[in-house]
Amino acid sequence: MIDQMRGLEDLKCLAGARQAGLAVAFDLQQRREQAAAGVPAGEQGAGVAAQIALARRESPAKGSRLLGLAKALTGMPRTFAAFRAGVLNEWRATLIVKDTICLSVEDRAAVDEDLAADTGALDGLGDKAVIAAVRAAAYRRDPAAVAKRAARAVGERCVSLRPAPDTMAYLTALLPVAQGVAAYAALTRDADAARSAGNERSRGQVMADTLVERVTGTPGGINGVEIQLVMTDRTLLQADAEPARLPGYGTIPAAVARDIALTGAADNDLSLWVRRLYTAPATGELVAMDSKARLFPAGLKRFLQVRDDTCRTPYCDAPIRHHDHITAWHTGGPTSAANGQGLCEACNHIKETPGWTSQPATGPRHTTATTTPTGHTYHSTAPPLPGARPSRRRPVRTVPPACLPCSGGPAG
Ligand SMILES: [Zn+2]
């Protein structure tokens, strides 16, 4: 069994290396075709990573990282050989590429030569040891490029939110080191002061509460900031167990949703707005809306936001930034819920590249079919809304098929 596991591990590496080779060849072929079709040089290569992502069942962002890895590996033959032979897996090959990407082609090749991964020089090294070996080689080769990369990294500062277990969330900031340390020091200083003044919350709790208070400008955090909670009327009013959805976060338990909507509103003096959305009881499909205007009207945008939740491209979890006409408006596509979809910025851009087509398709809920330049078709179905799946233990209730999103904003 152990021998089989090792054999399969080698096979995974071989398959990964083969996929990398194919990605580079596919990129070249697509660029040639685009050049022949008159696409300007600066725009050639658009949509290639997205096609690789769909084929590999990954997000477009991951597809673009995989293509970058594959291209970089062609300039690092010894690392590529180690990957092919199973000495390095895809993740460790990625670590090597990540820390050499700022170097010139020549310097990267020299680092590749220094590391000589195909001789087994990195054998037995863990992730951190591999990174240390690569960085040492890269710093020696071109200290200026490393400094320039640090300066460029400042431009990538950002804040992100991702779910944590037990209905918690990680709010993460990627900051220049001085600002990161300063923000953390300010929070610890205030927490220590509060604790020595007799506050009974733990240091971590005070820091977390202070962070929310400072950022939202209100104690308790969510007054004045609109959060939209989508739940069934049974969950809100009849203590039903059907989970709710908090856009920007994901699924939350019914009791937590009620707590935010009702108790939270009473305790923190929040204004609570309720808006009714009607869904088909069996499928959770939202009822359609229509409009003649080209720009998506606010109500329809909100509708798409609730129906689609995140970007509709398969495997892409990015937040919705664009409300897109599936069949383009200038080719006669109507401004309607059926012909609308929520997309992230990158996916909306890719959809407009030559050779890509989309149209509404049949499915259990709102479904689109996207065809890529190679003629492959991928389907995307809107996620079911809360209340879509009737419980197996009880018959479906005959209450009206409505679900009630509540938000703290005045637009309701
Ligand atoms: Zn997307």
Boltz pocket constraint, residues with backbone or C-beta under 6 A from the ligand:
constraints:
  - pocket:
      binder: B
      contacts: [[A, 60], [A, 311], [A, 312], [A, 313], [A, 316], [A, 317], [A, 318], [A, 343], [A, 344], [A, 345], [A, 346], [A, 347], [A, 348]]
      max_distance: 6.0
